[in-house]
Amino acid sequence: MSSKSPKSAEPVSPPPRGEIAQALANTAPEVNAEALFGQILNLLRRIESGMKDVDHPQKMSGSQLWALWLIAAHPGMRISDMAQAMHIHHSSASNLLDKIEARDLIRRQRQSTDTRVVRLWLTAQGEELAAQVSGPVQVKFRQALEQLGPQDRQQMSRAIAQVLHAVDA
């Protein structure tokens, strides 16, 4: 008599529907530009919604929380590094940090050897908040991208770069 332990139940995501299911199953007909544009808009809406619809006691924007989590993950990071990670201009990052600093959640520290370099640190209150609030939508999207194979990520990166180049032209 063998005693096999039952498998632990893992949470199951609902199956994808419609065009997403077809695309995942590779059964969709050739994707035209309009359908692809619709998928991109859907993706952008989800990201935008995730950045805005954040429920927490401090009532911070998704961008402010993202900055807070970046600083928590990389104590002492430079403003320019944060701006690059968030894909925003240095001045926008500085304005964003002004709002977070006004809440006493971060502190800026100029480097003694080069006063142009400003390092970012969480205050005790900032550390507490970063630990309490769940991760931003960016984490979910990054995890989803990590689940893609290296070739899929490379192909996606090339295609996005081509689109961005064409839009900028």
N, C-alpha and C positions, 0 to 999 in steps of 0.2 A: 504494500500500500504506500504509494508515494504521497507526500504532503507538499503540494505546491501552494505557495502563497499567492493569493489573488493579486493581480496587477493593480497598482494604485491608480486611481482615476485622475487623469490630467484634464485641466480645463480645455474644452474644445471650442474653437472659434466657429461661428456660424459659417456655412459654406458661402463663398462669394456668388453673387447673382449677376445676371445680364452680361454686359460686355466685359466686365472684369473676369467672370468665370470663363467666357469664351477665350479671352486673351491668355488666361492662365493655362487653359487646356490646349492652347495652340490650335483651336478649331475656328477661330474667327477668320472671316474672309480677309483678304488683304486690307490692311488698315489704311484708310484714306486720311488726308491731312486734317479734315474737319473732325473726324472721330478722335484722332490723336490730340487735337487742340482741346476737345472736350475733356479728355482724360487729364491733360495738363491743368486745365481750369479746376477740375475736381480736386486734384492734388493741392493746388494753390489755396483753394477754399478751405481744405482741411487743415493746412498749415496755418493759414490766417486765423481760422476759428480757434485752433489750439493755442495760438499766441494771445488771443483776446479773452477767451472764455476761461479764465483761471479763477477758481474760487478759493480764496484764502483770506485770513484775517487782515492782512496788511493792504489788501486791494491794490496790489501792484500789477502793472501790465506784464504781459508775457515776455516782452523784451527785457524789462527790468529783472524779472525772475531768471531769465536766461543768463543775463550778465552776472547775477548773484551766483548761480550754479557754476558758471565758468570760473569765477574767482574762487569759489569753494574747491573746485577741482584742481585749480592751478594757483595756489596762494603765491602772491608776489608777482603775478603776471603783469606785463606792461599794458598800458592803454592801447597801444598800437596792435599788440597781439590779440587783445579782446576784440577790437574793431575788425581785425582780419577774420577771426573765428566767427563773428556774427555777420560778416559781409556788409559792414556799414562803414561810413566815412569816419575818420578820426574825430572830427568835430561833433558828429552825431553821438559817438560813443561817449565823448566828454560830457555832452548835455544829458545823456542818459545816466551817467554816473553822478552828475550833480543831484539828480532827483533821489537816487539811492543814498547818496551821502547825506542828504538833508534828513533822511529817516534814521541816520546814525547806524547804517547797516554795513558800511564800508569805510575804509580810510585810505587816503592816498599818501604815499611816501616818496619824496624825491630822493633819488640816489645821490649820495654824497660826492661820488667821483664824477658824475655827469648829471647836473641838475635838470637837463632836458628830459631825462628818463624818470617816469613816474610809475611806481609799483603799486599794485592794488592788493588790499588785504581786507578780510572780513573782520568786523568788530565781533564781540561776544554775542551781541544781539543778532548780527547778520549770520553767524554760525548757527545759532539756535533756529532762526527762520529757515535757513537752507536745509537743515536737518528735518524740519517739520513738514515742509511742503513737498508734495510728490513732484517728480521730474517733469519737465516740459515736454510738449509734443515733439520737440526736436529729437529727444532721446528715442522715442518710438520710431521715428523715421530713420534715424541713424541705425538702429537695430535692424529695421527692415532692410536697409541697404546692405548691412553686413551679411544678411542671410542670402543675398544674391551671390552667385559665384563670381570669381575674379573676372572672368571673360564678360559676364553680363554687366558688371560695373564698368569695365573698360568700354564696352560698346555703348552703354548709356552715357558715359562721360563724353565720348566722342560725338554722339548725336546731339547732346545738349550744347556742347561747344560750337558745333556747326550752326545750330539754330541761333545761338547768341551772336555769333559772328555775322550771320545773315541779317539779323535784326539791327545790329550796330552799323551795318554797311550803308 
